[in-house]
């Protein structure tokens, strides 16, 4: 049986990337440079009302993918769509009209909030930039946004440093919500907080999604946090999506070997003791090296000869469950 909140999800596509590649030039030594591929042919849809978790280790490309969904980075190849419209074909005016509908909350609220601005000015700024309204006109919206995230108007005259870490992240969330977005990209929004505050923020995100039918892209390295919040999980490894599945199926189906690896170091998401993937014997392939076959080949316990030279495609093995693995197809 699907969770109750699934009734809020429909098949309307809010955002999509098609065959997206992203490369960067990386200096190696004094005189040479190498091409680093952060994304390698990623195709992914975000549906109305869902929370899509993008899960993977540091360096897998999940933050770059989030920035491309946000329109903050341009792909080296491939297409990005918001609400069925191709971003690179939009005029500046068309892009500006859609910008309020796609917003972000980043990992560290300390660096994302201007320390020299009071909370009321931080929240007013996006209203002024996007809608050109006055402070008097925006005050009721500012107070309403604070109420949505569980803060009172008493904080309006505070500076960010006068708030706790959890309160600062709530302000960052209020700043995004004040524009009434349809899609929020959340990049590790709780990882800088202690465990108790993490759960409070995650519960708040759940409540807000149900109340306002917002879609989330939730970027995380924690498999249990992904399961706690998400309706669907996309697992990334070295710039590729290796598995997509409904969150409630986690641990209940045959998974990609990399997802199995993540499950093997799984702990409660709110436990202060965290496992380390680096403690495992398998060593990751350096992501600037050429990948001809499956990117997980060097670490895979099920690898076969063809895995080294052929790259498996994502194949739907059951409704809503896609795997990129010769062994699991």
C-alpha positions, 0 to 999 in steps of 0.5 A, a space after each residue: 500500500 502506498 503512503 497516504 501522501 501519495 494521493 497528492 502526487 500526479 504525473 504532471 512533470 514540473 521539471 525535467 533534464 534530458 541526457 544532461 552532461 556537465 564537464 569542467 576543466 580541472 588543473 592537474 599539476 602546473 601546466 596540464 588540465 583534464 576534463 572532469 565530467 560531473 554529469 554523464 547523460 542524466 535524464 530525470 523527471 520531477 512530478 507535481 507534489 513529489 519529493 525526489 531524493 537524489 542520493 549519493 556520496 560526495 563528488 557523485 554529481 548530485 549538487 551539480 545536478 541540483 544547480 542545473 535543475 535550478 538554472 544556476 548552471 548550464 549543461 554542457 550537453 542536454 536539455 533542461 525543462 521547467 513546466 514543459 518549457 525548454 530553458 535555453 529557448 526562453 527569453 530573459 523576460 520569460 525566464 524571469 517570470 518562471 524564476 519565482 516558481 523554482 527556488 532553493 534552500 542550501 546546506 549552510 544557512 550561515 553562508 546563504 543569509 546576509 549577516 548584515 541584513 535583518 530578517 525582515 530585509 532578507 525576506 523582503 528582498 526576493 519580493 522586491 526583486 521579483 514583484 517590485 512591491 513596497 515593504 508595507 505591501 510585503 509585510 503581511 507576506 513576510 509574517 505569513 512566510 515566517 508562520 509557515 516555518 514555525 517562527 514568530 514575527 518577533 525575529 523580524 528585527 534580528 540579524 542571522 547571528 542572533 538566531 540558532 542554526 535551526 532558526 536560520 534554516 527556517 528563515 532560509 526556507 521562509 525566504 524560498 516559500 515567500 515566492 510561492 514556488 512549485 519546486 524547491 531544490 534542497 541541497 543537504 538542508 539539514 546536514 549542518 544541524 544537530 540530530 534533533 533539529 534535523 528531524 524538526 526540519 524534515 517534519 516541517 518539510 513534510 508538512 509544507 509539501 502536503 499543505 501546499 503541494 510543492 515538489 521537492 528535489 532533496 539532495 542527500 548522502 543519507 539513505 535513511 534521511 532519503 527514505 524518511 522524506 522522499 516519495 521517490 529515490 534516484 541513486 547517483 554514482 560518478 555522474 550517472 543515475 544507477 537506480 530509481 525506485 519508490 522510497 517505500 520499496 527501499 530494502 524490499 526489492 533487488 537493488 543496484 550493487 551501489 544501493 546495496 553498499 549504501 544500505 550496508 552502512 545504513 544507520 538511523 538518520 538521527 543517530 549522531 554516530 555516522 558510518 563512513 563509506 571510506 572505511 570500506 575496502 572498495 575504492 572509488 574510481 577517480 571521477 576524472 578518469 575515462 569511464 567506458 563501462 559501468 562506473 561502479 565496476 571497480 567496487 562491484 562484488 558482482 562484476 563481470 567482464 562485459 561490465 568493464 567495457 559496456 555501459 548498462 542503460 536504466 531499465 524498468 524492472 518493475 513499475 517505477 523501479 529502474 536499474 542500470 546493471 547487467 546483473 540485476 536486469 
